[in-house]
């Protein structure tokens, strides 16, 4: 089955925020963050069902190099990205507006 990717506004904003923060730390570091997130998005499209549930219907995947998790859900043939969440934040707060 072929899956398509949908990135919700909140996840997109968190992704951009992370990119800008890392780019301000060192030129090119934001690009490295961007590349790792994109690699994980591509991996999710290949094997979205291969992850255990995390909270209710949501699943997560951890980035390898950066302290972020991608929170997603699979609905029919769509992988919906709900958050690109910094894992140093209180995980109990995930899902609340910040």
C-alpha positions as CSV (number, residue, x, y, z in Angstrom):
1,X,0.0,0.0,0.0
2,X,1.2,3.5,-0.8
3,X,0.9,6.1,1.9
4,X,0.7,9.9,1.6
5,X,2.0,12.4,4.2
6,X,0.0,15.1,5.8
7,X,1.8,17.5,8.2
8,X,-0.5,19.5,10.5
9,X,0.1,23.2,11.1
10,X,1.3,22.7,14.6
11,X,3.9,20.1,13.6
12,X,5.0,22.4,10.7
13,X,5.4,25.3,13.1
14,X,7.4,23.1,15.6
15,X,9.6,21.9,12.8
16,X,10.4,25.4,11.6
17,X,11.0,26.6,15.2
18,X,13.5,23.7,15.7
19,X,15.2,24.4,12.4
20,X,15.6,28.1,13.2
21,X,16.9,27.4,16.7
22,X,19.5,24.9,15.5
23,X,20.5,27.2,12.6
24,X,21.1,30.0,15.1
25,X,23.4,27.7,17.1
26,X,25.6,26.9,14.1
27,X,25.3,27.5,10.4
28,X,24.2,24.3,8.8
29,X,22.9,22.6,12.0
30,X,19.3,23.6,11.1
31,X,19.8,21.9,7.7
32,X,21.1,18.7,9.5
33,X,17.9,18.8,11.7
34,X,15.8,19.3,8.6
35,X,17.4,16.4,6.8
36,X,16.9,14.0,9.7
37,X,13.3,14.9,10.1
38,X,12.7,14.4,6.4
39,X,14.5,11.0,6.5
40,X,12.1,10.0,9.3
41,X,9.1,11.2,7.3
42,X,10.2,9.1,4.4
43,X,10.7,6.1,6.6
44,X,7.3,6.5,8.1
45,X,5.8,6.4,4.6
46,X,7.5,3.1,4.0
47,X,6.5,1.4,7.3
48,X,3.9,3.4,9.2
49,X,2.2,0.4,10.8
50,X,5.5,-0.8,12.4
51,X,5.2,1.3,15.5
52,X,3.4,0.7,18.8
53,X,0.7,3.0,20.0
54,X,2.0,5.7,22.3
55,X,-1.0,7.7,23.5
56,X,-4.4,6.6,22.5
57,X,-4.4,6.4,18.7
58,X,-1.1,8.2,18.3
59,X,2.3,6.7,17.6
60,X,5.8,8.2,17.8
61,X,9.2,7.8,16.4
62,X,12.4,9.3,18.0
63,X,15.0,11.2,16.0
64,X,18.4,9.7,16.4
65,X,20.6,12.8,16.7
66,X,18.3,15.5,17.9
67,X,16.1,15.3,21.0
68,X,12.8,15.3,19.1
69,X,10.0,12.9,18.6
70,X,7.5,12.8,15.7
71,X,4.0,12.1,16.8
72,X,1.8,10.7,14.1
73,X,-1.3,8.7,13.3
74,X,-2.1,6.4,10.4
75,X,-5.6,7.0,9.0
76,X,-6.4,4.8,6.0
77,X,-3.6,5.5,3.5
78,X,-2.4,8.8,5.2
79,X,0.3,9.3,7.7
80,X,-0.7,12.4,9.6
81,X,2.1,14.2,11.5
82,X,0.6,16.0,14.5
83,X,3.8,17.2,16.2
84,X,7.6,17.4,16.0
85,X,8.0,17.6,19.7
86,X,11.1,18.5,21.6
87,X,11.6,15.5,24.0
88,X,13.0,17.7,26.8
89,X,9.6,19.3,27.2
90,X,7.3,17.6,29.7
91,X,5.8,14.7,27.7
92,X,2.7,15.0,29.8
93,X,2.1,18.4,28.2
94,X,2.1,17.0,24.7
95,X,-1.2,17.7,23.0
96,X,-1.8,20.9,24.9
97,X,-1.3,24.3,23.3
98,X,2.1,25.8,24.0
